[in-house]
Amino acid sequence: MKLPKQGLPKETILEQLQTFQKQDLDWRSGRVFGFVYDPGESVRDLAKEAYGRFLTENGLDFTAFPSLLRLEREIVAMAANHLGGDSNVVGNFTSGGTESIILAVKAARDRARAQRPDILKPQMILPETAHAAFHKAAHYLDVQVVPVPVDPATFRAVPSVIREAITDRTILLMGSAPSYAHGVVDPIPEIGRIALEKGLPFHVDACVGGFMLPYFRRLGGKAPDFDFSVPGVTSISMDLHKYAYTPKGASVVLYRDPDYRRHQIFASAKWSGYAVVNAAVQSSKSGGPMAAAWAVLHYLGDDGYLEIARRQWEAARDLAAGIEAIPGLRLLGRPDFCMFSFTSDEVNVFLLADRMNARGWYIQPQLAFGASPANVHLSVSTANAEWVQAFLADLTQVADEIRGQRPDVPEDLLAAASGLDPAALSDHDVDGLLALAGISGEAPSPQAMAGINQIMNALDPALRERLLVAFANRIFRG
């Protein structure tokens, strides 16, 4: 595709963009359990206006745009207060949970470099439920992951297992509040005590739940303490573009004190241009997401968020109870949050997801890993609350329709694929596997993923990753 020789009219451009969206998930319907956290039209309108007003302001130089510096300071101060921080807690606004996590790992790595230069191959200990963003950070920053199993019944991290995994190369411990897959909060106070005893940094990944968990606790939730009130917690990541309902591109990473946070910051004067100092990964960045986040936080306020939390809490509770009442379905763990997963020994969860998505819902299948079997994940937002009973009715009917069925995948293909060594595969071999799995150069429909997921579920995680990279390399060609 080439740049058009002459510019197109505004109306034509907007019509084309609207056409492009026709196949997207209808997140405004309230029937999508993931990806988009919709606060309603009035909040969306305010966020768009605030975003637009700061669209072209550039966060590259905080002395050139003091308005952005003020917005960031105030957002961070609100976040620190929300998470039990005192006046020493500092932090920064980021583009999302992944950037927040990368920065937290960088700070721990660079702190270790300064204090323990003898550590040439640093390690961080990750429960198997830790978000993939930690593996991405490890990949980017050359930090070795030491994976540890979780409790197979609760899916929470096990402090004693974490303690045993610590070596003289460990630079970071982490826990989830909650973990994405199962919605459970790790035993943060117990891990904090280990961190204090060993003199190690301890990061709490509260990206998905950190903002709402304090409200759920006010409504009677029993999740463990997880914030800066817990001794040993040195840093926390918390997204705002999830359950604080701000537009995408909004997260914060917080540190217990400025001395720790300085290891996050990058500066360079070793070139012929302007001196560079970046508190986060990005250099140039729009002020739009920050302004929109600031606006939504002030618009909803504490009372508004408490009411949203009440609707989510009740909806998640009713959904969980309704799912457990469906023969053959069971929850994985006892969730502390408004997200959870369920599985079945009688109903194929990949077929279940396809059939439900074909009925106008969106639910997310998850592959088996570690103690967690293949399952279906739900992230419950305020927009889903009015649809609980309709969802449960369809789920009951679909489960009955497909009970005992399996995706149409040849068993010999599953057996052959499960024994492959990803390191020994050529690109030609990978292309052949993608073709056998029914994966082409186009994105498959969420309504036709069961066979692909059944094959992927049979593979070793390393082989899954090899196929996913090949697929992404193929699909992003122009």
Residue pairs with C-beta under 8 A, 6 or more apart in sequence:
1 478
8 16
25 32
25 35
25 36
25 362
25 446
26 32
26 360
27 35
27 36
27 38
27 383
28 38
28 383
29 360
30 38
30 383
30 384
30 385
30 386
30 387
31 360
31 361
31 362
31 384
31 387
31 391
32 361
32 362
32 383
32 384
33 361
33 362
33 363
33 364
33 377
33 378
33 379
33 380
33 381
33 384
34 362
34 363
34 364
34 377
34 378
34 379
35 362
37 241
37 242
37 243
37 245
37 381
37 383
38 44
38 245
38 381
38 382
38 383
39 245
39 296
39 300
39 308
39 382
40 382
40 383
43 245
43 296
43 299
43 300
46 295
46 296
46 299
47 246
47 247
47 292
47 295
47 296
48 247
48 292
49 295
50 288
50 291
50 292
50 294
50 295
50 296
51 247
51 288
51 289
51 291
51 292
52 288
53 291
54 67
54 68
54 71
54 286
54 287
54 288
54 290
54 291
54 292
55 286
55 287
55 288
56 286
56 287
57 65
57 67
57 68
57 286
57 287
57 288
57 291
58 64
58 65
58 284
58 285
58 286
58 287
59 65
59 68
59 282
59 284
59 285
59 286
59 287
59 290
60 283
60 284
60 285
62 68
62 69
62 72
63 69
65 287
67 287
68 287
68 290
71 93
71 287
71 290
71 291
71 294
72 92
72 93
72 290
74 294
75 93
75 240
75 252
75 290
75 293
75 294
75 297
76 90
76 91
76 92
76 93
76 252
76 254
78 297
79 91
79 238
79 240
79 252
79 254
80 89
80 90
80 91
80 228
80 254
82 210
82 211
82 214
82 238
83 89
83 206
83 210
83 214
83 227
83 228
83 236
83 238
83 254
84 227
84 228
84 229
85 227
85 228
85 254
85 256
86 228
88 256
88 257
88 258
89 228
89 254
89 255
89 256
89 257
90 254
90 255
90 257
90 258
90 261
91 252
91 253
91 254
91 255
91 261
92 103
92 252
92 253
92 261
92 264
92 279
92 280
93 250
93 251
93 252
93 280
93 290
93 293
94 100
94 103
94 251
94 252
94 253
94 280
94 281
95 249
95 250
95 251
95 280
95 281
95 282
95 285
95 289
96 239
96 241
96 248
96 249
96 250
96 251
97 131
97 133
97 205
97 207
97 208
97 237
97 239
97 251
98 133
98 136
98 137
99 251
99 253
99 280
99 281
99 282
100 207
100 237
100 238
100 239
100 251
100 252
100 253
101 131
101 133
101 134
101 136
101 137
101 203
101 205
101 207
101 237
101 253
102 133
102 136
102 137
102 140
102 141
102 281
103 253
103 264
103 280
103 281
104 137
104 172
104 203
104 235
104 237
104 253
104 264
105 124
105 134
105 137
105 138
105 141
105 143
105 172
105 203
106 137
106 141
106 263
106 264
107 201
107 235
107 255
107 260
107 261
107 263
107 264
108 124
108 171
108 172
108 201
108 203
108 235
108 263
109 122
109 141
109 143
109 171
109 172
109 263
110 263
110 264
111 171
111 201
111 260
111 263
112 119
112 122
112 171
113 119
114 263
116 171
119 168
119 169
119 171
121 144
121 169
122 143
122 144
122 169
122 170
122 171
123 143
123 144
123 145
123 146
123 167
123 169
123 170
123 171
124 134
124 138
124 143
124 144
124 145
124 146
124 170
124 171
124 172
124 173
124 174
125 146
125 148
125 162
125 165
125 166
125 170
125 172
125 173
125 174
126 134
126 135
126 145
126 146
126 147
126 148
126 174
127 147
127 148
127 149
127 150
127 157
127 158
127 162
127 174
127 175
127 176
127 179
127 186
128 147
128 148
128 149
128 150
128 369
128 370
128 371
128 372
129 150
129 155
129 157
129 176
129 179
129 180
129 181
129 182
129 186
129 370
129 372
130 174
130 176
130 179
130 205
131 176
131 179
131 180
131 205
131 207
133 205
133 207
134 145
134 174
134 205
135 145
137 143
138 144
138 145
143 171
143 172
144 169
146 165
146 167
146 170
148 157
148 158
148 161
148 162
148 165
149 158
149 161
149 370
149 371
150 156
150 157
150 158
150 370
150 371
151 157
151 158
151 371
152 371
153 333
154 184
154 333
154 334
155 179
155 181
155 182
155 184
155 332
155 333
155 371
155 372
156 184
156 185
156 186
156 187
156 333
157 175
157 176
157 186
157 187
157 191
159 187
159 190
159 191
159 193
159 194
162 173
162 191
162 194
163 194
166 173
166 194
166 198
166 200
170 198
170 200
171 200
171 201
172 200
172 201
172 202
172 203
173 191
173 194
173 195
173 200
173 201
173 202
173 203
174 202
174 203
174 204
174 205
175 186
175 187
175 188
175 191
175 202
175 203
175 204
175 205
175 226
176 184
176 185
176 186
176 204
176 205
176 206
177 185
177 186
177 188
177 204
177 205
177 206
177 209
177 210
177 213
177 223
177 226
177 227
178 184
178 185
178 186
178 208
178 209
178 213
178 223
178 335
178 336
178 337
178 339
179 185
179 186
180 208
180 339
180 377
181 332
181 341
181 366
181 372
181 375
181 377
182 332
182 333
182 335
182 340
182 341
182 372
183 209
183 333
183 335
183 336
183 337
183 338
183 339
183 340
183 341
184 333
184 334
184 335
184 336
184 337
185 209
185 213
185 223
185 224
185 226
185 336
185 337
186 224
187 224
188 204
188 224
188 225
188 226
188 230
188 233
189 224
189 225
189 230
189 231
189 232
191 202
191 232
192 202
192 230
192 231
192 232
192 233
193 231
193 232
194 200
194 232
195 201
195 202
195 232
195 233
195 234
196 231
196 232
201 234
201 235
201 260
202 232
202 233
202 234
202 235
203 234
203 235
203 236
203 237
204 210
204 226
204 227
204 230
204 233
204 235
204 236
204 237
205 237
206 213
206 226
206 227
206 236
206 237
206 238
207 237
207 238
207 239
207 242
207 251
208 239
208 242
208 243
208 337
208 339
208 379
209 243
209 336
209 337
209 339
210 226
210 227
210 236
210 237
210 238
210 239
211 238
211 239
211 240
211 242
211 243
211 244
211 305
212 243
212 244
212 305
212 309
212 312
212 337
212 338
213 221
213 223
213 226
213 336
213 337
214 227
215 305
215 306
215 308
215 309
216 223
216 309
216 313
216 336
216 337
216 338
217 223
218 306
218 309
219 306
219 309
219 310
219 313
221 313
221 336
222 336
223 336
223 337
224 336
226 233
227 233
227 236
228 236
228 254
228 256
233 256
234 255
234 256
234 260
235 253
235 254
235 255
235 256
235 260
236 253
236 254
237 251
237 252
237 253
237 254
238 251
238 252
238 254
239 250
239 251
240 246
240 250
240 251
240 252
240 293
240 296
240 297
241 247
241 248
241 249
241 250
241 251
241 289
241 293
243 312
243 338
243 381
244 250
244 293
244 296
244 297
244 305
245 296
245 300
245 308
245 382
246 289
246 292
246 293
246 296
246 297
247 288
247 289
247 292
247 293
247 296
248 289
249 286
249 288
249 289
250 289
250 290
250 292
250 293
253 264
253 280
255 261
255 264
264 279
264 280
265 277
265 278
265 279
266 276
266 277
266 278
267 275
267 276
267 277
267 278
268 275
268 276
268 277
269 275
269 276
276 283
300 308
308 382
311 382
311 385
312 338
312 380
312 381
312 382
312 385
313 338
314 385
315 338
315 380
315 382
315 384
315 385
315 388
316 335
316 337
316 338
316 339
316 340
316 380
318 388
319 378
319 380
319 388
319 391
319 392
320 331
320 335
320 340
322 388
322 389
322 392
322 395
323 329
323 331
323 342
323 392
323 395
324 330
324 331
324 342
326 392
326 395
326 396
326 399
327 346
327 399
328 344
328 345
328 346
328 347
328 399
328 403
329 342
329 343
329 344
329 347
329 395
329 399
330 342
330 343
330 344
331 340
331 341
331 342
332 340
332 341
332 342
332 343
332 372
332 373
332 375
333 340
333 341
338 379
338 380
338 381
339 377
339 378
339 379
339 380
340 377
340 378
341 366
341 372
341 375
341 376
341 377
341 378
342 375
342 376
342 378
343 349
343 373
343 374
343 375
343 376
344 352
344 399
346 403
346 404
347 399
347 402
347 403
348 402
348 405
348 406
348 407
348 450
348 454
349 365
349 374
349 375
349 376
350 365
350 374
350 407
350 449
350 450
350 451
350 453
350 454
350 457
351 402
351 405
351 406
351 407
351 450
352 376
352 395
352 398
352 399
352 402
353 363
353 364
353 365
353 376
353 446
353 449
353 450
353 453
354 446
354 447
354 448
354 449
354 450
355 398
355 401
355 402
356 363
356 394
356 395
356 398
357 363
357 446
357 447
358 447
359 394
359 398
361 391
361 394
362 446
363 376
363 377
363 378
364 376
364 377
364 378
364 379
365 374
365 375
365 376
365 377
365 449
365 453
366 372
366 374
366 375
366 376
366 377
367 374
367 453
367 456
367 457
367 464
368 374
368 457
369 461
374 453
374 457
384 391
406 454
407 450
407 451
407 453
407 454
408 451
409 451
409 454
409 455
413 436
413 455
414 454
414 455
414 458
417 433
417 436
417 455
417 458
417 459
417 463
418 458
418 459
418 460
420 433
420 459
420 463
422 460
422 462
422 463
422 465
422 466
425 433
425 466
427 470
430 466
430 467
430 470
431 470
433 467
434 440
434 467
434 470
434 471
434 474
436 455
437 451
437 452
437 455
437 456
437 467
438 444
438 451
438 452
439 452
439 467
439 471
441 474
441 475
441 477
442 475
443 475
444 452
456 464
456 467
459 467
